[in-house]
Amino acid sequence: MSNINSDPCKPEACAIQNCLQTNGYNEAKCTKVIDQLYLCCKQFYEKNGKESTSVCCPKFNLLQLKLKQRELGSIDAELISHRTGR
């Protein structure tokens, strides 16, 4: 398992936390930094293999799903807000 202090995607994960705090935890305002994390994680798995682990990245299969959803324009925050009627 990857050590959080040496995790290559830690800066991107921290950027998400900072963005969420700055924007009142409105995920829709942080899609750019979320995309940056997913790109970092994709590169992490390409370099280290899909069985690798990172505390900052979703598991490989979940990352693949998230990337596919984003390709189709289905951003997580938008899906959640539509389901809850916000």
Backbone as numpy.savetxt, mean C-alpha at the origin, in Angstrom:
# Nx Ny Nz CAx CAy CAz Cx Cy Cz
12.13 -13.12 8.03 11.29 -11.94 8.03 12.18 -10.70 8.03
11.75 -9.69 7.34 12.52 -8.46 7.21 12.46 -7.65 8.50
13.57 -7.07 8.85 13.64 -6.18 10.02 13.09 -4.82 9.60
12.21 -4.23 10.42 11.58 -2.96 10.05 12.62 -1.87 9.82
13.75 -1.91 10.52 14.77 -0.88 10.36 15.49 -1.01 9.02
15.45 -2.18 8.39 16.11 -2.38 7.12 15.11 -2.62 5.99
13.84 -2.48 6.27 12.82 -2.72 5.26 12.91 -1.65 4.18
13.09 -2.05 2.91 13.26 -1.06 1.85 12.03 -0.18 1.60
10.86 -0.62 2.06 9.64 0.14 1.82 9.18 0.92 3.05
10.02 0.97 4.08 9.65 1.69 5.29 9.38 3.17 5.02
10.18 3.87 4.21 9.87 5.29 3.96 8.48 5.49 3.35
8.10 4.62 2.44 6.77 4.72 1.82 5.67 4.42 2.82
5.88 3.43 3.68 4.88 3.10 4.71 4.72 4.26 5.70
5.83 4.87 6.07 5.77 6.02 6.98 5.09 7.21 6.31
5.30 7.38 5.00 4.66 8.47 4.26 3.14 8.31 4.28
2.66 7.07 4.23 1.22 6.83 4.31 0.69 7.26 5.67
1.39 6.88 6.72 0.95 7.27 8.07 0.93 8.78 8.22
1.96 9.45 7.73 2.01 10.91 7.80 0.87 11.54 7.01
0.61 11.01 5.82 -0.47 11.53 4.98 -1.83 11.36 5.66
-2.06 10.17 6.21 -3.34 9.92 6.89 -3.53 10.85 8.08
-2.49 11.04 8.87 -2.58 11.93 10.02 -2.85 13.36 9.58
-2.15 13.81 8.55 -2.30 15.18 8.05 -3.69 15.42 7.48
-4.29 14.39 6.89 -5.57 14.54 6.20 -6.74 13.93 6.96
-6.63 13.87 8.28 -7.74 13.38 9.10 -8.14 11.96 8.78
-7.18 11.14 8.42 -7.40 9.72 8.10 -8.34 9.52 6.92
-8.34 10.47 6.00 -9.10 10.35 4.76 -8.21 9.66 3.73
-8.42 8.37 3.56 -7.58 7.55 2.68 -7.61 8.04 1.23
-8.72 8.60 0.80 -8.84 9.07 -0.58 -7.83 10.16 -0.90
-7.38 10.89 0.10 -6.40 11.95 -0.11 -4.97 11.43 -0.11
-4.80 10.15 0.12 -3.45 9.57 0.22 -3.19 8.51 -0.84
-3.97 8.49 -1.89 -3.82 7.42 -2.88 -2.44 7.44 -3.55
-1.87 8.61 -3.74 -0.55 8.69 -4.39 0.51 7.99 -3.55
0.51 8.24 -2.24 1.53 7.60 -1.40 1.25 6.11 -1.22
-0.01 5.72 -1.26 -0.36 4.30 -1.22 0.16 3.61 -2.48
-0.04 4.26 -3.62 0.48 3.71 -4.88 2.00 3.58 -4.83
2.67 4.55 -4.23 4.13 4.50 -4.12 4.57 3.31 -3.26
3.82 3.03 -2.18 4.14 1.85 -1.37 3.94 0.58 -2.18
2.83 0.48 -2.89 2.57 -0.72 -3.68 3.65 -0.93 -4.74
4.13 0.15 -5.36 5.20 0.04 -6.34 6.48 -0.45 -5.68
6.79 0.09 -4.51 7.97 -0.36 -3.77 7.85 -1.84 -3.42
6.68 -2.25 -2.97 6.47 -3.64 -2.59 6.57 -4.57 -3.81
6.05 -4.11 -4.94 6.16 -4.90 -6.17 7.63 -5.12 -6.50
8.43 -4.06 -6.40 9.86 -4.18 -6.66 10.54 -5.09 -5.63
10.09 -5.00 -4.38 10.63 -5.86 -3.32 10.42 -7.33 -3.66
9.19 -7.68 -4.07 8.89 -9.08 -4.39 9.60 -9.53 -5.67
9.74 -8.63 -6.64 10.46 -8.98 -7.86 11.93 -9.30 -7.55
12.51 -8.56 -6.62 13.91 -8.76 -6.26 14.11 -9.97 -5.35
13.19 -10.18 -4.39 13.39 -11.17 -3.33 12.53 -12.43 -3.45
11.58 -12.44 -4.37 10.70 -13.60 -4.53 9.39 -13.42 -3.80
8.35 -14.07 -4.32 7.01 -13.87 -3.77 6.80 -14.49 -2.39
7.71 -15.32 -1.95 7.61 -15.90 -0.61 8.27 -15.02 0.46
8.94 -13.95 0.03 9.60 -13.04 0.97 8.55 -12.34 1.83
9.00 -11.81 2.96 8.09 -11.09 3.83 8.65 -9.71 4.15
7.74 -8.80 4.38 8.07 -7.43 4.73 6.98 -6.93 5.67
7.37 -6.29 6.75 6.37 -5.75 7.67 5.64 -4.56 7.06
6.20 -3.97 6.01 5.61 -2.79 5.40 4.75 -3.11 4.17
4.82 -4.33 3.68 4.12 -4.69 2.45 3.05 -5.74 2.71
1.95 -5.64 1.94 0.97 -6.73 2.01 1.59 -8.00 1.43
1.05 -9.13 1.80 1.52 -10.40 1.23 1.41 -10.32 -0.29
2.24 -11.10 -0.96 2.34 -11.05 -2.42 0.98 -11.14 -3.11
0.16 -12.13 -2.73 -1.13 -12.33 -3.39 -2.07 -11.15 -3.18
-2.06 -10.57 -2.00 -2.90 -9.40 -1.72 -2.38 -8.20 -2.51
-1.08 -8.05 -2.60 -0.51 -6.96 -3.39 -0.95 -7.07 -4.85
-0.93 -8.27 -5.39 -1.36 -8.48 -6.77 -2.81 -8.04 -6.95
-3.66 -8.38 -6.00 -5.07 -7.98 -6.05 -5.20 -6.46 -5.99
-4.46 -5.83 -5.07 -4.53 -4.37 -4.92 -4.06 -3.67 -6.20
-2.99 -4.17 -6.81 -2.49 -3.57 -8.05 -3.51 -3.72 -9.17
-4.15 -4.86 -9.25 -5.17 -5.10 -10.28 -6.36 -4.16 -10.08
-6.80 -4.01 -8.83 -7.91 -3.10 -8.52 -7.57 -1.68 -8.94
-6.34 -1.26 -8.69 -5.94 0.09 -9.04 -5.87 0.26 -10.56
-5.45 -0.77 -11.28 -5.46 -0.73 -12.74 -6.87 -0.50 -13.26
-7.83 -1.10 -12.60 -9.23 -0.98 -13.02 -9.89 0.29 -12.49
-9.14 1.05 -11.70 -9.68 2.29 -11.16 -10.46 2.10 -9.88
-10.38 0.94 -9.28 -11.11 0.66 -8.04 -10.21 0.96 -6.85
-10.21 2.19 -6.41 -9.38 2.60 -5.27 -10.11 2.21 -3.98
-9.38 1.68 -3.02 -9.96 1.19 -1.77 -10.86 2.21 -1.09
-10.40 3.44 -0.94 -11.16 4.45 -0.22 -12.49 4.73 -0.91
-12.50 4.73 -2.23 -13.73 4.98 -2.96 -14.70 3.82 -2.78
-14.19 2.60 -2.80 -15.05 1.44 -2.60 -15.70 1.46 -1.23
-14.93 1.79 -0.22 -15.46 1.83 1.13 -16.50 2.92 1.28
-16.24 4.11 0.74 -17.18 5.20 0.90 -18.50 4.92 0.17
-18.44 4.23 -0.98 -19.68 3.89 -1.69 -20.49 2.85 -0.93
-19.82 1.90 -0.32 -20.52 0.85 0.41 -21.20 1.39 1.67
-20.58 2.39 2.29 -21.14 2.92 3.52 -22.09 4.07 3.26
-22.20 4.46 1.99 -23.15 5.52 1.63 -22.66 6.92 1.95
-21.35 7.10 2.13 -20.82 8.45 2.43 -20.74 9.27 1.18
